[in-house]
Amino acid sequence: MFVNRRQFLGGAVAVGSVLALPRLALGDETNRATPKRTVVLLHLNGGNDGLNTVIPWKNPRYRTLRPSLAIASNQVRKISNDLGLHPALQGFEALFKRDRLAIINGVGYPKPSYSHFRSTEVWFTAQPEKSPTYGWIGRALDRNPTKAPLRAVAIQKEQPLSMVAERPGAVTMTEFGQFRVPGGMEAAADLYRSYEKLDGKRGEVGVAGAQALKVARRIAKLKPAGGRFYSRIGTDLRKVLALLKADLGLEVIQLQMGGYDTHNNQSASHQRLLAELGNNLNQFQAEIDKAGLGKRVVTLVMSEFGRRAKENLSGGTDHGSAGPAFVLGAGIQPGFHGAYPSLDDLDRDNFKFTTDFRRIYAALLGGAFRMDPKPILGDFKPLELFA
């Protein structure tokens, strides 16, 4: 008889999840269409300060709100007549000049929550009016079922809510070695190989099981890619790059970068974080382009919320609402999208959002997954992010 899911998961979590997929995921309802791109999702955990990331350097109100935290005009990386980037974002400036960066202003949602936990739930489910169930990625994968043994990977210890789905297809990992097939699972491997030659459902399960084992073994042999990466986020991006180069047919890869909850002494820590973010993503995109994957990968950088427009008394900023998001890739519509929030019309020192984040997701579902976004998100007009 087949080895059950509990026996699989009793070995190694990552490989066990992949091996459990064949007997759980097979069905008559499949869609052979392949996604146009792999979507890489990078969550800036903690709430990135958008006002000091994309800076309205000409607006005098900016310096009134930020008497100590405002970036001097001669230090801002000016990329338009009135907007610029934090001086540490040299990497983003390079991406912008190469037409590899779209900056989406004023991203948020109605009646925002200022709780990290709740706002992350909202972003990861794209259902602010409901209690969390399945993630927006999970619902997208469920809507477009395939026989692929592995469709999404999160490079972190716990599965993000965004990937929670009714059907299997997503796994969580920190190291490629987690996909090594334990010795105790070799009997299951032999069983799949024997069933692979049969007709009917047993043959289908055998084929699917053999494919799952093949994918697991391929991942177990991977090494993080090279390149001029540094810091923790650079290490994770090297793993993402290795997965992309392995051409596994992944539809989504998610990772996170922490440290953005800058309630006090923000200047130095925010500068370090943005330098790591910009430099590593600039290198990541360069490596993708060099590998010929430029139009097969799109990266979304988002945070659960922004910070308040007005600085606090501790040299930092408190939880806010709207902030910028960023989309990287070749063949996207570069430049600015969405209106920059007003600095004069605030809601208790918080920005009023101008771009609903679900419009970004709608663009990714349509442009990258080639799916109708309405059944997953509702009626949100996709941003024009793809050329």
Secondary structure as UniProt FT lines:
FT   HELIX           5..9
FT   TURN            10..11
FT   HELIX           13..25
FT   STRAND          38..44
FT   TURN            45..46
FT   HELIX           50..52
FT   STRAND          54..55
FT   TURN            57..58
FT   HELIX           60..65
FT   TURN            67..69
FT   TURN            73..75
FT   STRAND          77..78
FT   STRAND          84..85
FT   TURN            87..88
FT   HELIX           90..97
FT   TURN            98..99
FT   STRAND          101..108
FT   HELIX           116..125
FT   TURN            128..129
FT   HELIX           136..143
FT   STRAND          152..155
FT   HELIX           161..163
FT   STRAND          170..173
FT   HELIX           176..179
FT   HELIX           183..185
FT   HELIX           186..195
FT   TURN            196..197
FT   HELIX           200..220
FT   HELIX           231..245
FT   TURN            246..247
FT   STRAND          252..257
FT   HELIX           266..290
FT   TURN            291..292
FT   HELIX           294..296
FT   STRAND          297..303
FT   TURN            313..314
FT   STRAND          323..328
FT   TURN            330..331
FT   STRAND          335..337
FT   TURN            348..349
FT   STRAND          355..356
FT   HELIX           357..367
FT   HELIX           374..377
//
